[in-house]
Amino acid sequence: MKKTTTPKIIFTCKFRFALNNPDNPFKNQSYKKFLKEDVEVMTGYYQDRKKEVIGMIDYYTGSKQERLVNLVLENGNYATKQEQEKLKNQMIKATINSNLYKSVVSFDTEWLTQTIKIRDLEKLIATEVMPKFLKRCGFVDTKKMRYCFSMHGNTKHLHFHMAFVELKPNHINRDGKVLYRRLGMITEEEKNFFKKELLIAIERKSIMKPLLTEVNKDIEELKKYFNPNDKNFILKDINNIRMEEKIIKLGFLVEQYRSDKSCKKVKYGSIKNNELGKEIKRITKEIKDDLFYNKGSDLYKQRLKVSENLKNLNNYYDELNKQNHIEAKIKNNKLVMSKNEYVESYILNSIVNHALFKTNKLQNIVKTRGTVNKITLDDLLQELAYEKSQNYKNKNVKLILLKNSFCGKRKSQKYRLSYEMTQAIKNINDEMEKYAEDFHKLFVNEDYHK
């Protein structure tokens, strides 16, 4: 299919096999000499002052700076003559065991100069894009790499030349061992990744920043519904008795889960996948689904706003990929995915923490010190509901108890409920003293507020 758009960035890459690379057919002194000369010519060509970006572009963008060598290093700074010589010698030595990778990245000049200053671009490439790109290529530690590049403006399109090598074994092979990278060719997927990261970095201020600002603003508004200190806290004063029962049941299960010394701090994503952990996750998700069931609620509308803005952000990425002929297999981006995961995690953790807080409210003598502590009918119903939860799975236990009390036709039902109420009071009083100290340890910390 014929391409209908001109890409803003073109990335090409060639390589020289390391002298000791098993795939290198020229393992001799002549090839070693060739590699040495190649590095010397390359670094000399890169820093050629006749090819650097000069003239009106620099005048208007304010990127022209005094430097002796037109060569950018890993920290984003221009090399001194001493640093250039050190780089050259390190690269020559590295080519014995490391492949030498050489790239050219070409830009749509009009778009580039209207979007970013050349000096800002150089810093972005050195400190943000290159480290991510090297990681994507399988290199473990960027500190064990050397790379450099130079911007040239001697052709129709602004472009830069780039080179990188491994100083030490730094690539994970198929067996999981860290060795020198054997593969010479940079794959299309790796090239596409570089272009995508560079595009995003360049357009971050003009397009991406406003989109992200809107997304973050809406996420903060959504979080208010799950912040116990906010008036919009959705888990407080819920009139739905079924919802309240689920929260209480969840709280007891989480409390039981925390009785294990290795599980004192409960974060939803780290809950174990044992039988108790699975039940906690199931009920938590049920509560979340119930909260968002009403499509007319403010909560649902706010979640929809977040989703729409994340969709716009994703569309922005897709459009960048389309314009630059980047294959669909890498179009998914970590930023949008991480935002969705963050929102989901925040909601689930809030539900778990609130359930634990509400359940332990029965034992909260510390918080109400100096006042008369009263056991309410609701407290008794909660205690009974938990005790009977195993016998009435997936049923509204509170409702069953209330019906027996107010609608029961047989005296035996009411007598049995009266006995159970008395027993519940005894159970609560027995546990009040035990949980008074435990509550302070559990909740006078950052768990609840997080």
C-alpha positions in Angstrom: 0.0 0.0 0.0 1.4 3.4 -1.0 2.2 5.8 1.9 0.2 9.0 1.8 2.1 10.9 4.4 5.6 12.1 4.8 7.2 11.0 8.1 8.5 13.7 10.4 11.4 11.5 11.5 13.3 8.9 9.5 15.7 6.6 11.3 18.3 4.4 9.6 21.0 2.3 11.3 24.0 0.3 10.2 26.6 -1.7 12.1 30.1 -3.1 12.2 30.6 -6.5 13.8 32.9 -6.6 16.7 36.3 -8.2 16.0 35.4 -11.1 18.4 31.7 -11.4 17.4 31.1 -15.1 16.5 29.2 -14.0 13.4 32.1 -11.8 12.1 33.8 -13.5 9.1 36.8 -11.2 9.2 38.7 -12.0 12.5 42.1 -10.7 11.6 44.5 -7.7 12.2 43.3 -6.0 9.0 39.8 -5.9 10.2 41.0 -4.6 13.6 42.8 -1.8 11.8 39.7 -1.1 9.7 37.6 -0.7 12.8 40.1 1.7 14.3 40.1 3.8 11.2 36.4 3.7 11.0 36.0 5.2 14.5 38.6 7.9 13.8 36.9 8.9 10.5 33.4 8.7 12.1 34.2 11.0 15.1 36.0 13.4 12.8 33.1 13.6 10.5 30.6 14.0 13.3 32.3 17.1 14.7 32.9 18.8 11.4 32.1 22.5 12.0 31.3 22.9 8.3 28.2 20.7 8.6 26.9 21.9 12.0 23.5 23.6 12.2 24.2 27.3 11.8 22.7 30.5 10.3 19.1 31.8 10.6 17.7 28.7 12.3 20.0 29.1 15.2 19.5 32.9 15.3 15.7 32.6 15.6 15.6 29.5 17.9 18.4 30.7 20.2 20.3 27.4 20.0 23.7 28.7 18.9 26.3 28.3 21.6 30.1 28.6 21.6 31.8 25.2 21.5 35.0 23.8 20.3 33.6 20.4 19.2 30.2 19.9 17.6 29.7 16.6 19.4 27.0 15.8 22.0 27.8 13.3 24.8 25.6 11.2 27.1 25.0 14.1 29.5 23.7 16.4 26.8 26.7 18.6 26.9 29.1 19.3 24.0 32.4 17.5 24.1 35.7 19.3 24.8 38.7 18.3 22.7 39.9 16.1 25.6 36.5 14.4 25.9 36.4 13.8 22.2 39.8 12.1 22.3 38.7 10.0 25.3 35.5 8.9 23.5 37.4 8.0 20.3 39.9 5.8 22.2 37.2 4.1 24.3 35.2 3.3 21.2 38.2 1.9 19.3 39.0 -0.4 22.3 35.3 -1.4 22.7 35.0 -2.6 19.0 37.1 -5.6 19.9 34.1 -7.1 21.7 31.2 -4.8 20.9 29.5 -4.1 17.7 29.7 -0.5 16.5 26.3 0.9 15.7 26.0 4.0 13.5 22.7 5.8 12.8 21.3 8.7 10.9 18.1 10.4 12.1 16.6 12.9 9.6 13.8 15.4 10.3 11.1 17.4 8.5 13.0 20.7 8.9 10.0 23.0 8.9 8.1 20.9 11.5 11.2 20.6 13.7 12.2 24.2 13.8 8.6 25.3 14.6 8.3 22.8 17.4 11.5 22.8 19.4 14.9 24.6 19.8 17.8 22.6 18.5 19.7 22.8 21.8 16.7 21.5 23.7 16.4 18.7 21.1 20.0 17.7 21.7 19.5 17.5 25.4 16.3 15.4 25.0 18.0 12.9 22.7 21.0 12.5 25.0 19.3 12.3 28.4 15.8 10.9 27.7 15.4 9.2 24.3 18.7 7.4 24.0 18.6 5.7 27.5 15.0 4.4 26.7 16.1 3.2 23.3 19.1 1.3 24.5 16.9 -0.4 27.2 14.5 -1.4 24.4 17.4 -2.9 22.5 18.2 -5.1 25.4 21.1 -3.3 27.0 21.0 -3.5 30.8 22.9 -0.6 32.1 23.3 2.6 30.1 26.4 3.5 32.2 28.2 0.6 30.5 27.6 2.2 27.1 29.1 5.1 25.2 27.1 7.1 22.7 27.5 10.4 21.0 25.8 12.3 18.1 26.1 15.5 16.1 23.5 17.7 14.5 24.2 18.6 10.8 22.4 21.1 8.6 24.4 20.7 5.4 21.5 19.1 3.5 17.8 19.8 2.8 16.7 18.0 6.0 18.2 18.6 9.4 19.7 15.4 10.6 22.0 14.0 13.2 24.6 11.2 13.1 24.7 8.9 16.1 27.0 6.0 17.3 27.0 3.7 20.3 29.0 0.8 21.7 29.2 -1.4 24.8 32.1 -0.8 27.1 31.4 -4.1 29.0 29.1 -7.1 28.5 25.7 -5.4 28.8 23.0 -7.3 26.7 20.7 -10.1 27.9 20.8 -13.1 25.6 18.2 -15.7 25.1 19.4 -17.7 28.1 19.1 -14.7 30.4 22.9 -14.2 30.6 24.5 -10.8 30.3 26.9 -10.8 27.3 27.9 -8.5 24.5 25.1 -8.1 22.0 25.6 -10.6 19.2 22.9 -9.3 16.9 24.2 -6.5 14.7 21.0 -5.4 13.0 18.7 -3.0 14.8 15.2 -4.4 14.3 12.3 -2.4 12.8 10.5 -2.6 16.1 13.5 -1.0 17.8 13.7 1.7 15.2 10.0 2.4 15.5 10.4 2.6 19.3 13.1 5.2 18.9 11.0 7.3 16.5 8.0 7.2 18.7 9.9 8.2 21.9 11.6 11.0 20.0 8.3 12.3 18.6 6.6 12.3 22.0 9.6 14.1 23.6 9.6 16.8 20.9 5.8 17.4 20.9 5.4 17.1 24.7 5.2 20.8 25.3 3.0 21.8 22.4 0.4 19.0 22.3 1.0 16.3 24.9 1.3 18.6 28.0 -2.2 20.1 27.6 -3.7 16.6 27.1 -1.9 15.3 30.2 -2.9 18.3 32.3 -6.6 17.7 31.5 -6.2 13.9 32.2 -4.5 14.6 35.5 -7.1 17.2 36.5 -10.0 14.8 35.9 -8.2 11.9 37.7 -7.8 14.2 40.8 -11.5 14.9 40.7 -12.3 11.2 40.5 -10.0 10.5 43.5 -12.1 12.8 45.7 -14.9 10.3 45.6 -12.6 7.8 47.3 -10.9 10.2 49.7 -12.4 9.8 53.2 -11.5 13.4 54.0 -13.6 14.8 51.1 -17.2 15.7 51.3 -17.9 13.7 48.1 -16.6 10.5 49.7 -18.8 7.8 48.0 -18.2 5.0 50.5 -19.6 7.0 53.4 -23.3 6.9 54.4 -24.3 4.5 51.7 -28.0 3.8 52.0 -27.9 0.6 50.1 -28.0 -2.1 52.7 -26.6 -4.7 50.3 -23.6 -2.5 49.6 -23.0 -1.8 53.3 -23.1 -5.5 54.1 -20.5 -6.2 51.4 -18.2 -3.5 52.8 -18.5 -5.0 56.4 -17.9 -8.5 55.1 -14.9 -7.3 53.1 -13.5 -5.6 56.2 -13.7 -8.7 58.3 -12.0 -10.7 55.6 -9.2 -8.1 55.3 -8.8 -8.1 59.1 -8.5 -11.9 59.0 -6.0 -11.6 56.2 -3.9 -9.1 58.2 -3.7 -11.5 61.2 -0.9 -13.1 59.2 2.2 -11.4 60.3 3.5 -11.3 56.7 0.4 -9.4 55.6 0.2 -6.4 57.9 0.0 -3.8 55.2 -2.7 -4.5 52.6 -2.5 -3.2 49.1 -4.9 -4.6 46.6 -2.3 -5.4 44.0 -0.1 -7.4 46.4 -2.9 -9.5 48.0 -1.9 -13.1 47.8 -3.8 -15.4 45.5 -4.8 -17.9 48.2 -8.4 -18.7 49.0 -8.8 -15.8 51.4 -7.1 -13.4 49.0 -9.2 -14.4 46.1 -12.4 -13.8 48.1 -11.2 -10.4 49.1 -10.5 -9.5 45.5 -13.9 -10.8 44.4 -15.9 -8.8 46.9 -13.8 -5.6 46.3 -14.4 -5.8 42.5 -18.1 -6.4 43.2 -18.3 -3.2 45.3 -16.5 -1.2 42.6 -18.8 -2.5 39.9 -21.9 -1.6 42.1 -20.6 1.9 42.6 -20.3 2.5 38.9 -23.5 0.7 38.0 -25.6 3.9 38.0 -24.8 5.6 34.7 -26.6 8.8 35.8 -24.4 9.3 38.9 -21.8 12.0 39.2 -19.2 9.3 40.0 -19.9 7.5 36.7 -19.8 10.7 34.7 -16.4 11.6 36.2 -15.0 8.2 35.4 -16.3 8.6 31.9 -14.5 12.0 31.6 -11.2 10.3 32.6 -11.8 7.6 30.1 -12.5 10.1 27.3 -9.4 12.1 28.0 -7.3 9.0 28.1 -8.8 8.0 24.8 -7.9 11.4 23.3 -4.3 10.9 24.5 -4.3 7.4 23.0 -5.6 8.8 19.7 -2.8 11.3 19.7 -0.3 8.5 20.0 -2.0 6.6 17.2 -1.9 9.7 14.9 1.8 10.1 15.6 2.4 6.5 14.6 0.3 6.8 11.5 2.1 10.0 10.3 5.4 8.3 10.8 4.6 4.9 9.4 5.1 3.2 12.7 3.7 -0.4 12.7 0.6 -1.0 14.8 2.3 -3.7 17.0 4.0 -1.0 19.1 1.2 1.6 19.2 0.2 0.7 22.7 1.9 3.2 25.0 2.9 2.8 28.6 1.7 6.2 29.7 -2.0 5.7 28.9 -1.9 2.2 30.3 -0.2 3.3 33.5 -2.8 6.1 34.0 -5.6 3.5 33.7 -3.8 1.1 36.0 -3.3 3.9 38.5 -7.0 4.9 38.6 -8.1 1.3 39.0 -5.5 0.6 41.7 -6.5 3.8 43.6 -10.2 2.9 43.6 -9.7 -0.8 44.7 -7.2 0.2 47.5 -9.7 2.9 48.8 -12.5 0.3 49.0 -10.3 -2.2 50.9 -9.0 0.4 53.3 -12.5 1.9 54.0 -13.9 -1.6 54.6 -11.2 -2.4 57.1 -11.8 1.0 58.8 -15.5 0.6 59.0 -15.3 -2.9 60.4 -12.8 -1.9 63.1 -15.1 1.1 64.1 -16.8 -1.2 66.6 -13.5 -1.5 68.5 -12.6 2.2 68.1 -12.4 3.2 71.8 -9.2 5.2 71.2 -10.8 7.5 68.7 -13.8 8.2 71.0 -11.9 8.5 74.3 -13.7 10.8 76.7 -17.2 10.1 75.3 -19.8 7.5 76.2 -19.3 4.4 74.0 -22.7 3.0 72.9 -23.3 -0.3 71.0 -26.0 0.5 68.4 -28.5 -1.8 66.7 -26.5 -1.4 63.6 -23.4 -2.6 65.4 -25.2 -5.8 66.5 -26.5 -6.4 63.0 -23.0 -6.1 61.6 -21.7 -8.6 64.2 -24.5 -11.0 63.5 -24.2 -10.6 59.7 -20.5 -11.5 59.9 -21.2 -14.5 62.1 -23.8 -15.8 59.7 -22.1 -14.8 56.5 -20.9 -18.4 55.9 -24.4 -19.8 56.3 -26.0 -17.2 54.0 -23.5 -16.8 51.2 -24.5 -14.3 48.5 -27.6 -13.2 50.6 -28.4 -10.0 52.4 -27.9 -11.2 56.0 -28.9 -8.0 57.6 -32.2 -8.0 55.7 -32.9 -11.6 56.8 -32.3 -10.6 60.5 -34.5 -7.5 60.3 -37.3 -9.5 58.6 -37.1 -12.1 61.4 -37.3 -9.4 64.0 -40.1 -7.2 62.5 -42.0 -9.6 60.2 -41.5 -13.0 61.7 -44.7 -14.7 62.6 -43.3 -17.4 64.8 -42.2 -16.5 68.4 -39.3 -19.0 68.0 -37.8 -16.8 65.3 -38.0 -13.6 67.5 -36.7 -15.6 70.6 -33.8 -16.9 68.6 -33.0 -13.4 67.4 -33.2 -12.0 70.9 -30.8 -14.7 72.1 -28.4 -14.0 69.2 -28.5 -10.3 69.9 -27.5 -11.0 73.6 -24.7 -13.2 72.4 -23.5 -10.6 69.9 -23.3 -8.0 72.7 -21.2 -10.5 74.7 -18.9 -11.1 71.7 -18.4 -7.4 71.1 -17.7 -6.6 74.8 -15.2 -9.5 74.9 -13.3 -8.1 71.9 -13.6 -4.3 72.6 -10.6 -4.3 75.0 -8.5 -6.5 72.8 -9.0 -4.3 69.7 -8.6 -1.0 71.5 -4.8 -1.1 71.3 -4.7 -2.9 68.0 -6.9 -0.3 66.3 -4.5 2.5 67.2 -1.6 0.5 65.7 -3.6 -0.2 62.6 -5.0 3.1 61.8 -2.9 5.9 63.3 -0.7 5.5 60.3 -0.7 6.3 56.6 -2.5 3.2 55.4 -6.0 4.7 55.6 -5.2 7.9 54.0 -3.3 6.3 51.1 
